[in-house]
Amino acid sequence: MTYGIRYTPDGFSRSIELSNARVISYLGSVTINTLGDGKTSGNNSASTKQMQNGATPLIIPRNLVYIHGFIGDGTSAHSSANSVSFSGNTLTAGYDTNNPYSNKMIAAVVDVFSVGGAQSASGYGIRLTNSTNFLEISDTSYLGFVTWVGTIDINGTWDIPSDIVSLGNYVVFANWNNTTTPIYLNRNSNRIECYTSFDSASGSAIGGSVLGVKIIIVSCGFSPQKPSSGYGILIRNSSGQITFSSKYAPAKWNGASFNMNGFKSYDTNNGEILSWSGVSGGVIYGSPMVPLCSIGMQTGNFNRASKFRPVMYSGMKMNGSQVTSSRGAGGVGDILIGDIKAVQISCSLPALDTADYF
């Protein structure tokens, strides 16, 4: 148990401990294009908004795989990111490719956030241990707060609430237990989707259910309002802007992470490839919450002309404190059997603790 200031944000049924309060900022959505083999030519880096000092980058992939499809000789071409790095405000991706075209643009699409680092206090006021120094925030576009928390049942799809979408860019952290049905965050449709029908010609179809999913949504880039009661905690910077309000819960990150293993599988059998990764550090009292994202691809079971299989963007499965990529959204394209079956990109995903919010 920790001790300090506790408060109840608007819409919450429980109080929140204010220690370890961190800013999660949206830095930009990036499409990284490269020409040809992706390793030596083309534009394989792109810039985002500058990350603040002491922050940790949080890269939420929408798509790290490109499928070109059939080539004239009946083979297939594909590319997948094998590394994504962030320095300053520049995101760089490396690629593995098969049968690349020298005149074909190959793209990775990611959203980039940052988790504010703990800063030392300056001046006078309340010091929040191991937290962002809200007094020193001069640009409110860097602010991000928990705007939705709850336990949901996903029956096929679950829509991100429209009022959350209207607040700006967001990241969804989730905790659940289901090793049968994967879930996938469709950022283009602003909804969480379940997938099934892995024998279908498109690779998969929306369907099935995942019950009891605990989620929090962190919205970024808006200026906080006062609590609805008119009373509570407000922190203003030297310009008089509100940089913290007890209307919202803060993001609370204790340094825990899922260190996802990278792999490529060339297996020609049906079925999916799973690689479970556990959480390391920082989750003490509850269960870890992972940011929903797509970090690779898988192929379906359908054989087209006994030569090709459909491709899916990877979803996620979670079992206790472990998480893995899995089969997900289909309709991507086809790939030659044996060229590639599954890819998971090596990356580190920050984990939050359910005990801080539930």
C-alpha positions in Angstrom: 0.0 0.0 0.0 1.2 3.5 -0.7 0.3 6.7 1.2 -0.4 10.2 -0.1 -3.1 12.1 -1.9 -6.1 10.1 -3.1 -9.1 11.4 -5.0 -12.0 10.1 -7.0 -12.1 11.3 -10.7 -15.4 12.1 -12.4 -17.1 8.8 -13.4 -14.9 6.6 -11.2 -16.3 4.4 -8.4 -13.0 4.2 -6.6 -10.3 6.6 -5.5 -6.9 7.0 -7.2 -3.5 7.3 -5.6 -1.7 10.3 -7.1 1.8 9.0 -6.8 3.5 7.8 -10.0 1.2 10.1 -12.1 2.6 10.3 -15.6 1.8 12.2 -18.8 1.1 10.1 -21.9 1.5 12.3 -25.0 0.6 11.8 -28.6 3.6 12.6 -30.9 2.2 11.7 -34.3 1.0 9.1 -36.7 3.8 8.0 -39.0 3.9 6.2 -42.4 7.5 5.0 -43.1 8.1 4.3 -46.8 11.1 2.6 -48.3 12.1 1.7 -51.8 13.3 -1.7 -53.0 15.0 -3.9 -50.4 14.3 -1.4 -47.6 17.7 -1.9 -46.0 19.8 0.4 -48.2 17.6 2.8 -50.0 14.5 4.9 -49.7 13.0 6.9 -46.9 12.9 4.5 -44.0 12.6 7.2 -41.3 10.1 9.9 -40.5 9.7 12.7 -37.9 7.2 13.2 -35.2 6.6 15.9 -32.6 9.6 16.2 -30.3 9.5 13.9 -27.2 9.9 15.6 -23.9 13.0 15.1 -21.8 13.0 11.9 -19.7 10.1 10.4 -21.5 9.9 6.8 -22.9 8.6 6.3 -26.5 5.5 4.1 -26.9 5.1 2.9 -30.5 1.7 1.5 -31.3 1.8 -0.3 -34.7 -1.2 -0.2 -37.0 0.6 -2.2 -39.7 4.1 -3.5 -39.9 3.6 -5.8 -42.8 3.2 -5.1 -46.6 1.9 -7.8 -48.9 2.4 -7.1 -52.6 0.6 -10.3 -53.7 1.3 -12.2 -56.9 4.2 -11.5 -59.2 4.2 -12.5 -62.9 6.1 -15.8 -62.2 3.4 -16.9 -59.7 5.4 -16.1 -56.6 4.5 -13.5 -54.0 6.3 -10.5 -52.5 6.1 -9.3 -48.9 7.9 -7.0 -46.5 7.8 -6.8 -42.7 9.5 -4.5 -40.3 12.2 -6.2 -38.3 13.1 -3.3 -36.1 11.6 0.1 -35.1 13.7 2.6 -33.2 13.0 6.1 -31.9 15.6 8.9 -31.3 14.8 12.5 -30.6 11.8 12.9 -32.9 12.9 10.5 -35.6 11.4 7.0 -36.0 13.4 4.6 -38.1 12.3 1.2 -39.4 14.3 -1.7 -40.8 12.8 -4.3 -43.1 13.0 -7.9 -44.2 11.8 -8.4 -47.7 11.1 -11.2 -50.2 11.1 -10.5 -53.9 11.0 -6.7 -53.5 10.2 -4.4 -56.4 12.7 -1.6 -56.9 9.9 0.8 -57.8 7.5 -0.3 -55.1 6.9 1.7 -51.9 6.7 -0.5 -48.8 5.1 1.1 -45.8 4.9 0.6 -42.0 2.2 2.6 -40.2 2.5 3.4 -36.5 1.2 5.8 -33.9 3.8 7.2 -31.6 3.1 8.2 -28.0 5.5 8.9 -25.1 5.2 8.2 -21.4 6.5 11.1 -19.4 9.4 10.5 -17.1 9.7 11.2 -13.5 11.1 14.7 -12.9 12.5 16.5 -9.9 10.4 19.2 -8.4 11.3 22.9 -8.6 9.8 25.9 -6.9 7.0 25.5 -4.3 4.0 23.3 -4.0 3.2 19.6 -3.7 5.8 17.2 -4.8 4.4 14.1 -6.5 6.9 11.2 -5.9 8.2 9.6 -9.1 5.8 11.6 -11.2 5.8 14.1 -14.1 6.3 17.6 -12.8 3.1 19.2 -14.0 4.3 22.7 -13.0 6.9 22.6 -15.7 4.6 21.6 -18.6 4.5 24.6 -20.9 2.6 23.0 -23.9 -0.8 21.5 -23.0 -0.8 19.5 -26.3 1.5 17.1 -24.5 -1.1 16.3 -21.9 -2.9 12.9 -21.6 -5.2 11.5 -19.0 -7.3 8.4 -18.4 -10.7 9.3 -19.8 -12.5 5.9 -19.7 -12.2 2.9 -17.4 -14.4 -0.2 -17.3 -14.9 -3.9 -17.8 -16.4 -4.8 -21.2 -17.7 -7.8 -23.1 -16.6 -7.9 -26.8 -19.2 -9.7 -28.8 -17.7 -9.3 -32.3 -16.9 -5.6 -31.9 -16.9 -2.9 -29.2 -16.9 0.7 -30.3 -14.6 3.2 -28.6 -17.0 5.8 -27.1 -17.5 8.7 -29.4 -16.8 11.3 -26.7 -13.4 9.7 -26.2 -12.6 9.8 -29.9 -13.6 13.5 -30.0 -11.0 14.2 -27.3 -8.1 13.4 -29.6 -5.7 10.5 -30.1 -5.8 7.7 -27.6 -4.1 4.5 -26.5 -6.1 1.5 -25.1 -4.6 -0.6 -22.3 -6.3 -3.9 -21.7 -6.2 -7.0 -19.5 -8.2 -10.2 -20.2 -7.9 -14.0 -20.2 -8.7 -15.8 -23.4 -6.5 -18.1 -25.4 -9.1 -19.0 -28.0 -10.3 -15.8 -29.6 -7.9 -12.9 -30.5 -8.7 -9.2 -30.2 -7.6 -6.5 -32.5 -7.7 -2.7 -32.1 -8.9 -1.2 -35.4 -7.8 2.4 -35.2 -9.3 3.3 -38.5 -12.8 2.2 -37.3 -12.2 3.2 -33.6 -13.3 -0.2 -32.3 -12.0 -3.4 -30.7 -12.7 -6.5 -32.8 -12.7 -10.3 -32.1 -11.8 -12.6 -34.9 -12.6 -16.1 -35.9 -13.2 -18.2 -39.1 -9.6 -18.8 -39.9 -10.4 -21.4 -42.6 -12.1 -18.6 -44.7 -10.8 -17.3 -48.0 -10.2 -13.9 -46.5 -8.1 -15.4 -43.6 -10.5 -14.5 -40.8 -13.8 -12.8 -40.1 -15.2 -10.7 -37.2 -16.9 -12.9 -34.7 -16.8 -14.7 -31.4 -16.7 -13.2 -27.9 -14.1 -12.2 -25.4 -15.7 -11.5 -22.0 -14.5 -9.5 -19.0 -11.9 -7.3 -20.7 -10.6 -4.6 -18.3 -9.6 -1.5 -20.3 -8.5 2.0 -19.7 -8.3 4.6 -22.5 -5.8 7.4 -22.3 -6.7 10.4 -24.4 -4.0 12.8 -25.5 -3.7 16.4 -26.6 -6.5 18.2 -24.8 -6.5 20.7 -22.0 -8.1 19.3 -18.8 -11.2 20.8 -17.3 -12.1 21.4 -13.7 -13.8 18.6 -11.8 -17.6 18.6 -12.3 -18.1 19.4 -8.6 -16.0 22.5 -8.9 -13.8 21.2 -6.1 -10.7 19.1 -6.2 -7.0 19.3 -7.2 -5.8 21.7 -10.0 -2.2 22.3 -11.0 -1.5 25.3 -13.2 1.8 26.1 -14.9 3.4 29.5 -14.8 1.2 30.7 -17.7 -2.0 29.9 -15.7 -2.9 26.9 -17.9 -4.4 23.8 -16.2 -1.9 21.0 -16.6 -3.5 18.6 -14.1 -7.1 18.2 -12.9 -8.6 15.7 -10.6 -11.5 15.4 -13.0 -9.4 12.7 -14.7 -7.2 9.9 -13.5 -3.5 10.0 -14.4 -1.7 7.4 -16.3 0.3 5.5 -13.7 3.4 3.7 -15.0 5.8 2.0 -12.7 8.3 0.9 -15.3 6.8 -2.5 -16.1 7.0 -3.8 -19.7 6.3 -6.7 -22.0 9.5 -7.5 -23.9 8.0 -9.1 -27.0 10.3 -11.7 -28.7 10.8 -11.3 -32.4 10.5 -14.3 -34.7 9.7 -15.4 -38.2 8.1 -18.8 -39.0 8.2 -20.6 -42.3 6.1 -23.5 -41.2 3.8 -24.9 -44.0 1.2 -26.4 -41.7 -2.2 -24.9 -40.7 -2.7 -23.2 -37.4 -1.2 -20.1 -35.8 2.1 -19.4 -34.2 2.1 -18.1 -30.6 5.1 -16.7 -28.6 4.1 -15.8 -25.0 5.9 -13.0 -23.2 5.6 -12.2 -19.6 5.7 -8.9 -17.8 8.9 -7.7 -16.1 8.9 -5.3 -13.1 6.5 -2.8 -11.7 3.2 -4.8 -11.5 3.0 -5.8 -7.9 -0.6 -5.8 -6.6 -2.7 -6.6 -9.8 -2.4 -7.9 -13.3 -0.6 -6.2 -16.2 -2.4 -4.2 -18.9 -1.0 -4.2 -22.4 -1.4 -1.5 -25.0 -3.5 -3.0 -27.8 -1.6 -3.0 -31.1 -0.6 -5.1 -34.1 3.1 -6.2 -34.1 3.2 -8.6 -37.0 1.2 -11.0 -39.3 -0.1 -14.5 -39.5 -1.5 -16.6 -42.4 -4.8 -18.4 -42.4 -5.7 -22.0 -43.2 -7.4 -21.6 -46.5 -5.3 -23.0 -49.5 -5.9 -21.1 -52.7 -4.9 -23.3 -55.7 -2.9 -25.4 -53.2 -0.2 -22.7 -53.4 -1.2 -19.5 -51.5 -2.7 -18.6 -48.2 -4.4 -15.4 -47.0 -2.6 -13.0 -44.7 -3.9 -11.3 -41.5 -2.6 -8.4 -39.5 -1.8 -9.8 -36.0 -4.2 -9.5 -33.1 -3.4 -10.3 -29.4 -4.2 -13.0 -26.9 -3.6 -12.8 -23.2 -3.3 -15.5 -20.5 -2.8 -14.4 -17.0 0.3 -12.1 -17.1 1.4 -13.2 -20.5 0.6 -11.9 -23.9 1.3 -12.9 -27.5 0.5 -11.8 -31.0 -1.9 -14.0 -32.9 -4.1 -14.2 -36.0 -6.3 -11.1 -36.5 -7.7 -8.9 -39.2 -7.9 -10.5 -42.6 -8.5 -9.3 -46.2 -4.8 -8.2 -46.5 -3.7 -10.3 -49.5 -2.3 -13.7 -50.3 1.2 -15.1 -49.9 3.0 -18.2 -51.2 2.9 -21.1 -48.8 6.4 -21.5 -47.4 7.5 -17.9 -48.0 6.4 -16.9 -44.6 3.7 -18.0 -42.1 4.0 -15.7 -39.1 6.1 -12.7 -38.0 6.3 -11.0 -34.5 8.3 -7.9 -34.2 10.7 -7.6 -31.3 9.6 -4.6 -29.2 9.0 -3.5 -25.6 5.4 -2.5 -24.7 4.9 -0.6 -21.4 2.5 -2.3 -19.0 0.1 -0.7 -16.5 -1.2 -2.3 -13.3 -5.0 -3.1 -13.1 -4.8 -2.6 -9.3 -4.3 1.1 -9.9 -7.7 1.4 -11.6 -9.9 -1.5 -10.7 
